Amino acid sequence: MIDVTERDGVAVITLARPGKLNALTTAMRVDLAAAVREQGARARGVVVTGTGRAFSAGEDIGQALGLSLVEEVETFHDMTRAVLETPVPVVAALNGLTVGGAAEWTLGFDARIGTPATEFFLPENHLGLSISNASSYLLPRLVGAKALRLVLDSARMGADDALALGLLDEIVAPEELLAAAIARVHRWSAPGTATAVHLALLRPSLAEVERAFAAETEAAGRVEASGLAKAGMTAFVNRPRQ
């Protein structure tokens, strides 16, 4: 349910489950981490995008219901770890709705490019879930004190607001999205650039990220043990469909 192609020396990883808004199953998350590592070792850079009207609806809650939340969170963490350890630029081409763990994953990317249809949505708090992907460290790093409100409110944010906050770096027309992301990689990986050195210097600290992973795994265990997570996920799965 992910496709990997190459365009002008850049690996393009596409979430290809549009009927489910590219919601991420456990297997997809494992595959995404592996694909980022594999492609990052051979390509000029990596672009990740989605198909249809969403980049990704985040975790496939129906698939995850009944599984260990701690183990599920660990697979999200490894997706972020794969991005931050990759020696080439990693750019998100956010074609639409970007939710939960998928939105948090992009916080560790080197750039996030959207369209007017791009939305960010962190619903975990109102589902009885906890955030992951080291977003407890990465989100304040990008937006400062507003991070707490974004998480507690669980409100959707449109592209213009996301750009103003720093969650997006650029907004382009939908038909230009992939080309813009690839162009960003080309600009950063041009011959003679010291990009690999500066990625190592300026990306989020891996030590801090690992500390955030540990705290978030412990938080996932707490909401799981309390019953909050199961109740929220069950209510979400059984919600009335319009």
ChimeraX attribute file (.defattr): number of C-alpha atoms within 10 A of each C-alpha:
attribute: neighborCount
match mode: 1-to-1
recipient: residues
	/A:1	15
	/A:2	18
	/A:3	15
	/A:4	15
	/A:5	11
	/A:6	13
	/A:7	12
	/A:8	10
	/A:9	15
	/A:10	23
	/A:11	24
	/A:12	27
	/A:13	21
	/A:14	20
	/A:15	24
	/A:16	19
	/A:17	20
	/A:18	17
	/A:19	11
	/A:20	13
	/A:21	23
	/A:22	28
	/A:23	28
	/A:24	26
	/A:25	19
	/A:26	19
	/A:27	10
	/A:28	19
	/A:29	22
	/A:30	15
	/A:31	16
	/A:32	28
	/A:33	19
	/A:34	15
	/A:35	21
	/A:36	27
	/A:37	20
	/A:38	14
	/A:39	22
	/A:40	23
	/A:41	14
	/A:42	14
	/A:43	18
	/A:44	21
	/A:45	26
	/A:46	29
	/A:47	28
	/A:48	24
	/A:49	25
	/A:50	25
	/A:51	19
	/A:52	17
	/A:53	18
	/A:54	26
	/A:55	32
	/A:56	30
	/A:57	24
	/A:58	25
	/A:59	22
	/A:60	18
	/A:61	18
	/A:62	14
	/A:63	13
	/A:64	16
	/A:65	16
	/A:66	11
	/A:67	12
	/A:68	12
	/A:69	21
	/A:70	17
	/A:71	14
	/A:72	18
	/A:73	22
	/A:74	18
	/A:75	22
	/A:76	26
	/A:77	27
	/A:78	19
	/A:79	25
	/A:80	26
	/A:81	22
	/A:82	19
	/A:83	24
	/A:84	24
	/A:85	15
	/A:86	20
	/A:87	20
	/A:88	25
	/A:89	25
	/A:90	29
	/A:91	26
	/A:92	28
	/A:93	31
	/A:94	33
	/A:95	27
	/A:96	26
	/A:97	27
	/A:98	29
	/A:99	24
	/A:100	23
	/A:101	27
	/A:102	27
	/A:103	23
	/A:104	26
	/A:105	25
	/A:106	26
	/A:107	23
	/A:108	27
	/A:109	20
	/A:110	19
	/A:111	21
	/A:112	23
	/A:113	24
	/A:114	33
	/A:115	22
	/A:116	15
	/A:117	17
	/A:118	24
	/A:119	24
	/A:120	27
	/A:121	23
	/A:122	23
	/A:123	22
	/A:124	21
	/A:125	16
	/A:126	16
	/A:127	17
	/A:128	18
	/A:129	22
	/A:130	26
	/A:131	20
	/A:132	29
	/A:133	32
	/A:134	26
	/A:135	26
	/A:136	21
	/A:137	20
	/A:138	22
	/A:139	22
	/A:140	13
	/A:141	14
	/A:142	17
	/A:143	16
	/A:144	12
	/A:145	11
	/A:146	12
	/A:147	18
	/A:148	13
	/A:149	10
	/A:150	19
	/A:151	21
	/A:152	13
	/A:153	14
	/A:154	17
	/A:155	14
	/A:156	16
	/A:157	18
	/A:158	17
	/A:159	24
	/A:160	19
	/A:161	13
	/A:162	20
	/A:163	17
	/A:164	12
	/A:165	15
	/A:166	16
	/A:167	23
	/A:168	26
	/A:169	14
	/A:170	20
	/A:171	22
	/A:172	17
	/A:173	13
	/A:174	17
	/A:175	10
	/A:176	12
	/A:177	21
	/A:178	24
	/A:179	14
	/A:180	19
	/A:181	28
	/A:182	25
	/A:183	14
	/A:184	18
	/A:185	23
	/A:186	17
	/A:187	11
	/A:188	17
	/A:189	17
	/A:190	11
	/A:191	9
	/A:192	6
	/A:193	11
	/A:194	11
	/A:195	17
	/A:196	14
	/A:197	11
	/A:198	10
	/A:199	17
	/A:200	16
	/A:201	10
	/A:202	9
	/A:203	13
	/A:204	18
	/A:205	14
	/A:206	13
	/A:207	9
	/A:208	13
	/A:209	22
	/A:210	16
	/A:211	15
	/A:212	20
	/A:213	25
	/A:214	16
	/A:215	15
	/A:216	23
	/A:217	23
	/A:218	14
	/A:219	17
	/A:220	25
	/A:221	18
	/A:222	17
	/A:223	17
	/A:224	19
	/A:225	12
	/A:226	12
	/A:227	11
	/A:228	17
	/A:229	24
	/A:230	21
	/A:231	15
	/A:232	19
	/A:233	20
	/A:234	16
	/A:235	12
	/A:236	13
	/A:237	14
	/A:238	10
	/A:239	9
	/A:240	7
	/A:241	5
	/A:242	3
